[in-house]
């Protein structure tokens, strides 16, 4: 939710510096273009613990999962600029959790 909503405060609280920098850049680009992503996640599945790694000398769990999301981007006037309300996409995520 926080990334799709463009909620930088929540992203800052949840992400390490490098991950936040990437997400922040993407959110800022959307703000500059005055476009908004549809925030609906219809399904979350195939959650799997991929393994553990040491990152910055700390144990880090690596988790992957798939969501079904609505691919619809709107401008400030709520006109669809990309995708459609019925354009459902599988989005694959890989998270590192400390």
Backbone torsions as a table, in degrees:
resi	resn	phi	psi	omega
1	UNK	NA	-44.6	-172.6
2	UNK	-63.8	-40.6	179.5
3	UNK	-67.0	-47.3	-179.4
4	UNK	-62.0	-35.1	-180.0
5	UNK	-81.4	-14.1	-177.4
6	UNK	74.9	28.6	-176.9
7	UNK	-85.5	89.3	-176.0
8	UNK	-65.9	-31.7	179.2
9	UNK	-62.6	-46.3	178.9
10	UNK	-67.4	-43.6	178.7
11	UNK	-59.6	-41.4	179.4
12	UNK	-61.6	-39.4	-179.0
13	UNK	-70.2	-27.6	-173.8
14	UNK	-98.4	-20.0	-169.9
15	UNK	-112.4	148.9	170.6
16	UNK	-73.6	167.8	-171.8
17	UNK	-55.4	-47.9	-176.1
18	UNK	-64.9	-45.2	178.7
19	UNK	-65.0	-42.3	179.4
20	UNK	-62.4	-39.8	-179.1
21	UNK	-59.0	-42.3	179.3
22	UNK	-66.3	-48.6	-179.1
23	UNK	-64.9	-41.1	179.3
24	UNK	-59.1	-44.2	179.4
25	UNK	-60.6	-44.2	179.3
26	UNK	-64.8	-43.2	180.0
27	UNK	-65.7	-43.1	-180.0
28	UNK	-62.3	-37.4	177.7
29	UNK	-62.6	-42.0	177.9
30	UNK	-64.7	-40.5	178.7
31	UNK	-62.9	-44.9	-179.6
32	UNK	-61.9	-36.6	180.0
33	UNK	-84.5	-6.3	-177.7
34	UNK	55.4	48.1	175.0
35	UNK	-121.3	154.8	-174.8
36	UNK	-134.4	134.0	178.7
37	UNK	-83.6	146.0	171.6
38	UNK	-66.6	132.3	-174.0
39	UNK	-94.4	3.8	-175.9
40	UNK	-77.0	121.6	170.0
41	UNK	-107.0	116.8	-173.3
42	UNK	-86.9	-28.0	-177.4
43	UNK	-158.3	148.0	173.6
44	UNK	-129.7	125.5	-176.3
45	UNK	-147.6	177.6	175.9
46	UNK	54.1	41.2	177.7
47	UNK	-71.8	127.4	-177.0
48	UNK	-142.7	133.0	172.1
49	UNK	-80.0	110.4	-176.4
50	UNK	-75.8	-37.1	-180.0
51	UNK	161.0	-169.7	177.7
52	UNK	-122.8	144.5	176.5
53	UNK	-135.8	160.0	173.5
54	UNK	-98.2	118.6	178.5
55	UNK	-124.1	123.2	-177.4
56	UNK	52.8	41.0	177.8
57	UNK	64.3	21.9	177.7
58	UNK	-125.8	141.8	176.8
59	UNK	-66.8	136.5	-175.9
60	UNK	-133.0	122.2	175.7
61	UNK	-82.5	135.7	177.7
62	UNK	-111.1	122.3	-175.8
63	UNK	-123.9	138.3	174.1
64	UNK	-122.0	152.1	177.0
65	UNK	-160.7	169.4	-179.4
66	UNK	-123.9	138.8	172.6
67	UNK	-119.3	155.6	168.3
68	UNK	-105.6	117.2	-175.2
69	UNK	-125.9	153.9	175.1
70	UNK	-80.9	122.9	178.1
71	UNK	-95.4	91.4	-177.6
72	UNK	-149.2	118.5	178.9
73	UNK	-115.6	133.3	-177.2
74	UNK	-119.4	153.1	175.3
75	UNK	-88.9	-175.5	-177.4
76	UNK	-61.9	-23.0	178.3
77	UNK	-93.1	10.2	178.8
78	UNK	68.6	16.4	174.1
79	UNK	-81.0	140.6	179.4
80	UNK	-74.0	125.1	179.2
81	UNK	-108.2	-17.1	178.8
82	UNK	-154.1	141.3	179.2
83	UNK	74.7	-155.0	179.9
84	UNK	-162.5	163.5	179.9
85	UNK	-64.1	-23.5	179.2
86	UNK	-106.9	16.1	177.6
87	UNK	-89.3	95.9	-177.2
88	UNK	-97.9	129.4	-177.8
89	UNK	-124.7	145.3	170.2
90	UNK	-83.7	127.2	178.7
91	UNK	-120.2	126.4	-177.3
92	UNK	-99.5	129.4	-179.2
93	UNK	-118.1	148.4	173.3
94	UNK	-134.1	114.1	-177.5
95	UNK	-112.5	141.6	171.4
96	UNK	-109.3	119.9	-173.4
97	UNK	-114.0	126.6	176.7
98	UNK	-116.2	NA	NA
